[in-house]
Amino acid sequence: MVGGALICKYLPREEQLKLISDLIQNDSLEEVLELIETSPLDITTDSNIETPIFEKITEQVIAYASIDGEAREMFRSSRAEMNKALRTSAQLLCCLPSVWHKFQVWMS
């Protein structure tokens, strides 16, 4: 899923938690890390996230932290450009309620 974090912040709380759990179960490391960084939820203390899921997040964050610093910076800069484009698209979607509703239906 591209731009999961951006879409996640517009979802109701329960759907945000489900999205995070689904991404973790599918080993979508990039999306999980992006959600951790940008989610309005405090996923480290949220009682609705099961302990095994939190452990999985921790493993992935540790794996990410061990990536070479230069490689990590390249990863972040390319993600930043993509997120900038997605943010603009999301802002446009939010300005057009009928389009946003169709997008939400399509996502479900």
N, CA, C and O of each residue as an XYZ file, in Angstrom:
432
protein
N       0.850     -1.183      0.000
C       0.000      0.000      0.000
C       0.884      1.230      0.000
O       1.738      1.387      0.873
N       0.687      2.091     -0.962
C       1.461      3.315     -1.058
C       0.753      4.412     -0.294
O      -0.458      4.589     -0.429
N       1.504      5.151      0.511
C       0.920      6.260      1.252
C       0.009      5.836      2.380
O      -0.926      6.555      2.733
N       0.273      4.674      2.949
C      -0.582      4.167      4.027
C      -0.728      5.119      5.185
O      -1.816      5.274      5.738
N       0.366      5.760      5.555
C       0.309      6.683      6.698
C      -0.561      7.868      6.401
O      -1.314      8.326      7.260
N      -0.465      8.372      5.187
C      -1.272      9.524      4.820
C      -2.749      9.179      4.857
O      -3.557      9.952      5.372
N      -3.100      8.039      4.322
C      -4.494      7.603      4.331
C      -4.919      7.258      5.751
O      -6.052      7.529      6.149
N      -4.007      6.658      6.515
C      -4.317      6.206      7.871
C      -4.816      7.340      8.746
O      -5.741      7.144      9.534
N      -4.224      8.530      8.627
C      -4.610      9.596      9.547
C      -6.026     10.109      9.292
O      -6.577     10.824     10.129
N      -6.622      9.760      8.161
C      -8.000     10.165      7.870
C      -9.018      9.086      8.229
O     -10.223      9.305      8.101
N      -8.549      7.934      8.674
C      -9.439      6.831      9.020
C      -9.861      6.915     10.481
O      -9.139      7.479     11.302
N     -11.017      6.362     10.810
C     -11.393      6.253     12.224
C     -10.364      5.409     12.972
O      -9.656      4.601     12.371
N     -10.289      5.602     14.272
C      -9.282      4.953     15.113
C      -9.237      3.431     14.939
O      -8.155      2.858     14.810
N     -10.398      2.776     14.934
C     -10.419      1.310     14.822
C      -9.840      0.863     13.475
O      -9.139     -0.146     13.403
N     -10.133      1.607     12.423
C      -9.606      1.244     11.108
C      -8.107      1.498     11.022
O      -7.391      0.776     10.329
N      -7.623      2.535     11.733
C      -6.187      2.780     11.785
C      -5.477      1.586     12.418
O      -4.457      1.118     11.913
N      -6.027      1.104     13.524
C      -5.425     -0.047     14.205
C      -5.448     -1.284     13.320
O      -4.476     -2.037     13.280
N      -6.552     -1.497     12.611
C      -6.646     -2.648     11.719
C      -5.620     -2.537     10.595
O      -4.970     -3.522     10.243
N      -5.475     -1.336     10.031
C      -4.500     -1.127      8.958
C      -3.090     -1.428      9.443
O      -2.324     -2.109      8.761
N      -2.748     -0.918     10.625
C      -1.421     -1.183     11.184
C      -1.218     -2.688     11.376
O      -0.174     -3.230     11.013
N      -2.210     -3.349     11.940
C      -2.103     -4.797     12.166
C      -1.959     -5.559     10.851
O      -1.144     -6.477     10.756
N      -2.743     -5.189      9.836
C      -2.672     -5.861      8.535
C      -1.297     -5.683      7.902
O      -0.729     -6.633      7.362
N      -0.768     -4.473      7.967
C       0.550     -4.227      7.380
C       1.627     -5.043      8.083
O       2.530     -5.577      7.439
N       1.527     -5.135      9.398
C       2.516     -5.908     10.151
C       2.424     -7.381      9.782
O       3.445     -8.041      9.587
N       1.205     -7.898      9.684
C       1.030     -9.308      9.348
C       1.533     -9.615      7.940
O       1.953    -10.739      7.663
N       1.491     -8.621      7.050
C       1.961     -8.811      5.679
C       3.431     -8.436      5.510
O       3.946     -8.400      4.393
N       4.109     -8.154      6.643
C       5.531     -7.790      6.621
C       5.825     -6.618      5.698
O       6.832     -6.623      4.990
N       4.968     -5.628      5.700
C       5.173     -4.433      4.888
C       5.998     -3.432      5.691
O       5.458     -2.473      6.242
N       7.290     -3.657      5.752
C       8.183     -2.896      6.621
C       8.126     -1.397      6.362
O       7.997     -0.613      7.303
N       8.220     -0.994      5.116
C       8.237      0.440      4.826
C       6.973      1.126      5.321
O       7.036      2.188      5.941
N       5.823      0.515      5.045
C       4.561      1.113      5.455
C       4.404      1.127      6.971
O       3.902      2.098      7.538
N       4.836      0.042      7.632
C       4.751     -0.009      9.095
C       5.587      1.102      9.704
O       5.130      1.795     10.613
N       6.804      1.279      9.216
C       7.674      2.327      9.748
C       7.098      3.709      9.493
O       7.175      4.588     10.351
N       6.521      3.901      8.317
C       5.919      5.189      8.010
C       4.741      5.458      8.943
O       4.565      6.581      9.415
N       3.940      4.438      9.208
C       2.814      4.608     10.130
C       3.291      4.913     11.543
O       2.699      5.734     12.244
N       4.360      4.252     11.952
C       4.895      4.499     13.286
C       5.312      5.964     13.414
O       5.079      6.600     14.443
N       5.930      6.488     12.358
C       6.435      7.855     12.405
C       5.328      8.897     12.312
O       5.456      9.979     12.887
N       4.253      8.599     11.606
C       3.269      9.646     11.306
C       1.881      9.422     11.882
O       1.033     10.311     11.806
N       1.636      8.265     12.448
C       0.302      7.972     12.952
C      -0.041      8.840     14.152
O       0.801      9.060     15.022
N      -1.274      9.333     14.204
C      -1.686     10.078     15.391
C      -1.893      9.164     16.602
O      -2.055      9.646     17.723
N      -1.888      7.865     16.380
C      -2.033      6.916     17.477
C      -0.696      6.722     18.170
O       0.355      6.773     17.532
N      -0.736      6.502     19.465
C       0.471      6.104     20.172
C       0.447      4.586     20.200
O      -0.078      3.975     21.130
N       1.025      3.985     19.162
C       0.899      2.535     19.018
C       1.715      1.777     20.046
O       1.538      0.569     20.202
N       2.607      2.462     20.751
C       3.404      1.766     21.759
C       2.634      1.568     23.052
O       2.992      0.705     23.854
N       1.577      2.352     23.274
C       0.828      2.228     24.523
C      -0.637      1.895     24.281
O      -1.412      1.806     25.233
N      -1.028      1.711     23.034
C      -2.432      1.467     22.736
C      -2.824      0.064     23.178
O      -2.224     -0.918     22.741
N      -3.815     -0.031     24.030
C      -4.201     -1.324     24.603
C      -4.865     -2.246     23.581
O      -4.990     -3.445     23.835
N      -5.294     -1.716     22.430
C      -5.954     -2.552     21.435
C      -4.967     -3.285     20.527
O      -5.367     -4.157     19.756
N      -3.700     -2.942     20.613
C      -2.706     -3.643     19.804
C      -2.122     -4.762     20.648
O      -1.596     -4.528     21.736
N      -2.222     -5.961     20.141
C      -1.771     -7.128     20.888
C      -0.254     -7.124     21.066
O       0.475     -6.567     20.245
N       0.202     -7.739     22.127
C       1.636     -7.791     22.428
C       2.452     -8.390     21.283
O       3.496     -7.829     20.950
N       2.033     -9.507     20.654
C       2.841    -10.044     19.547
C       3.010     -9.037     18.400
O       4.049     -9.006     17.740
N       1.991     -8.228     18.178
C       2.092     -7.219     17.116
C       3.126     -6.174     17.515
O       3.950     -5.771     16.695
N       3.087     -5.734     18.770
C       4.074     -4.760     19.240
C       5.484     -5.338     19.127
O       6.419     -4.634     18.746
N       5.636     -6.620     19.458
C       6.948     -7.255     19.345
C       7.420     -7.263     17.890
O       8.603     -7.064     17.615
N       6.496     -7.493     16.970
C       6.837     -7.495     15.551
C       7.298     -6.093     15.120
O       8.272     -5.954     14.380
N       6.592     -5.067     15.587
C       6.997     -3.691     15.278
C       8.422     -3.458     15.783
O       9.269     -2.924     15.067
N       8.664     -3.863     17.013
C       9.980     -3.662     17.622
C      11.071     -4.342     16.800
O      12.123     -3.750     16.561
N      10.832     -5.577     16.366
C      11.810     -6.296     15.538
C      12.103     -5.526     14.260
O      13.258     -5.390     13.854
N      11.040     -5.020     13.626
C      11.220     -4.325     12.361
C      11.941     -2.995     12.542
O      12.762     -2.611     11.709
N      11.635     -2.293     13.630
C      12.316     -1.027     13.887
C      13.803     -1.272     14.139
O      14.650     -0.520     13.657
N      14.119     -2.325     14.894
C      15.524     -2.656     15.149
C      16.227     -3.008     13.836
O      17.357     -2.579     13.603
N      15.568     -3.781     12.986
C      16.149     -4.140     11.687
C      16.379     -2.884     10.848
O      17.417     -2.750     10.200
N      15.423     -1.975     10.859
C      15.547     -0.733     10.098
C      16.700      0.115     10.632
O      17.458      0.700      9.859
N      16.827      0.175     11.948
C      17.877      0.987     12.564
C      19.269      0.462     12.238
O      20.244      1.212     12.275
N      19.362     -0.819     11.921
C      20.669     -1.399     11.628
C      21.089     -1.208     10.174
O      22.207     -1.566      9.806
N      20.210     -0.650      9.344
C      20.555     -0.377      7.947
C      21.630      0.710      7.919
O      21.620      1.623      8.744
N      22.537      0.606      6.984
C      23.591      1.604      6.807
C      23.000      3.014      6.750
O      21.981      3.234      6.094
N      23.629      3.957      7.426
C      23.134      5.333      7.523
C      22.879      5.986      6.169
O      21.864      6.658      5.988
N      23.791      5.795      5.215
C      23.623      6.397      3.895
C      22.428      5.781      3.165
O      21.656      6.492      2.523
N      22.282      4.471      3.264
C      21.148      3.801      2.626
C      19.836      4.279      3.243
O      18.849      4.477      2.535
N      19.827      4.465      4.574
C      18.630      4.926      5.264
C      18.256      6.339      4.795
O      17.078      6.635      4.595
N      19.259      7.209      4.620
C      18.998      8.576      4.177
C      18.430      8.582      2.754
O      17.523      9.358      2.453
N      18.963      7.714      1.876
C      18.435      7.615      0.512
C      16.994      7.138      0.553
O      16.150      7.643     -0.186
N      16.708      6.165      1.415
C      15.347      5.647      1.566
C      14.408      6.772      2.002
O      13.325      6.938      1.440
N      14.828      7.540      3.002
C      13.984      8.619      3.523
C      13.745      9.706      2.481
O      12.626     10.206      2.366
N      14.771     10.082      1.721
C      14.590     11.164      0.753
C      13.648     10.748     -0.375
O      12.837     11.555     -0.827
N      13.743      9.500     -0.834
C      12.828      9.058     -1.893
C      11.404      8.956     -1.353
O      10.449      9.289     -2.055
N      11.255      8.495     -0.105
C       9.923      8.422      0.507
C       9.350      9.828      0.710
O       8.145     10.034      0.566
N      10.207     10.788      1.042
C       9.746     12.158      1.275
C       9.145     12.753      0.007
O       8.110     13.418      0.060
N       9.789     12.516     -1.129
C       9.259     13.029     -2.401
C       7.903     12.397     -2.724
O       6.974     13.088     -3.143
N       7.799     11.085     -2.527
C       6.550     10.397     -2.794
C       5.455     10.894     -1.839
O       4.321     11.128     -2.258
N       5.795     11.051     -0.574
C       4.818     11.515      0.412
C       4.331     12.920      0.116
O       3.166     13.241      0.349
N       5.223     13.761     -0.398
C       4.837     15.129     -0.757
C       3.763     15.095     -1.848
O       2.777     15.828     -1.770
N       3.950     14.258     -2.850
C       2.963     14.136     -3.922
C       1.659     13.552     -3.397
O       0.577     14.004     -3.771
N       1.761     12.549     -2.533
C       0.561     11.936     -1.968
C      -0.204     12.905     -1.064
O      -1.434     12.912     -1.056
N       0.525     13.718     -0.310
C      -0.111     14.696      0.577
C      -0.940     15.688     -0.246
O      -2.062     16.028      0.128
N      -0.377     16.146     -1.369
C      -1.101     17.057     -2.247
C      -2.364     16.392     -2.777
O      -3.425     17.014     -2.816
N      -2.252     15.129     -3.186
C      -3.414     14.390     -3.687
C      -4.470     14.240     -2.605
O      -5.661     14.401     -2.871
N      -4.041     13.930     -1.379
C      -4.993     13.757     -0.283
C      -5.689     15.071      0.047
O      -6.881     15.080      0.354
N      -4.960     16.173     -0.013
C      -5.572     17.473      0.254
C      -6.638     17.775     -0.786
O      -7.696     18.318     -0.466
N      -6.353     17.422     -2.032
C      -7.347     17.623     -3.089
C      -8.573     16.744     -2.859
O      -9.706     17.191     -3.035
N      -8.341     15.494     -2.464
C      -9.454     14.592     -2.186
C     -10.340     15.129     -1.065
O     -11.566     15.055     -1.140
N      -9.706     15.667     -0.027
C     -10.468     16.173      1.119
C     -11.279     17.406      0.760
O     -12.299     17.686      1.391
N     -10.836     18.138     -0.239
C     -11.563     19.339     -0.667
C     -12.810     18.975     -1.471
O     -13.723     19.788     -1.617
N     -12.840     17.774     -1.979
C     -13.965     17.339     -2.795
C     -14.662     16.177     -2.089
O     -14.314     15.019     -2.321
N     -15.645     16.472     -1.227
C     -16.267     15.417     -0.405
C     -16.807     14.238     -1.202
O     -16.676     13.096     -0.761
N     -17.408     14.479     -2.357
C     -17.965     13.356     -3.115
C     -16.854     12.432     -3.617
O     -17.017     11.212     -3.627
N     -15.732     13.012     -4.030
C     -14.603     12.207     -4.489
C     -13.994     11.459     -3.311
O     -13.641     10.287     -3.441
N     -13.867     12.122     -2.159
C     -13.322     11.484     -0.964
C     -14.183     10.296     -0.552
O     -13.660      9.245     -0.181
N     -15.509     10.463     -0.617
C     -16.414      9.364     -0.252
C     -16.214      8.181     -1.206
O     -16.137      7.037     -0.758
N     -16.131      8.440     -2.500
C     -15.910      7.362     -3.467
C     -14.579      6.669     -3.209
O     -14.474      5.450     -3.345
N     -13.554      7.450     -2.833
C     -12.251      6.886     -2.523
C     -12.342      5.969     -1.305
O     -11.760      4.884     -1.297
N     -13.072      6.407     -0.277
C     -13.232      5.594      0.928
C     -13.966      4.292      0.614
O     -13.600      3.233      1.126
N     -14.992      4.365     -0.216
C     -15.734      3.166     -0.613
C     -14.807      2.222     -1.371
O     -14.817      1.013     -1.139
N     -14.009      2.777     -2.276
C     -13.082      1.969     -3.058
C     -12.054      1.299     -2.155
O     -11.661      0.160     -2.407
N     -11.609      1.999     -1.094
C     -10.611      1.439     -0.187
C     -11.175      0.318      0.674
O     -10.423     -0.546      1.125
N     -12.488      0.316      0.913
C     -13.053     -0.704      1.812
C     -13.372     -1.993      1.105
O     -13.852     -2.938      1.732
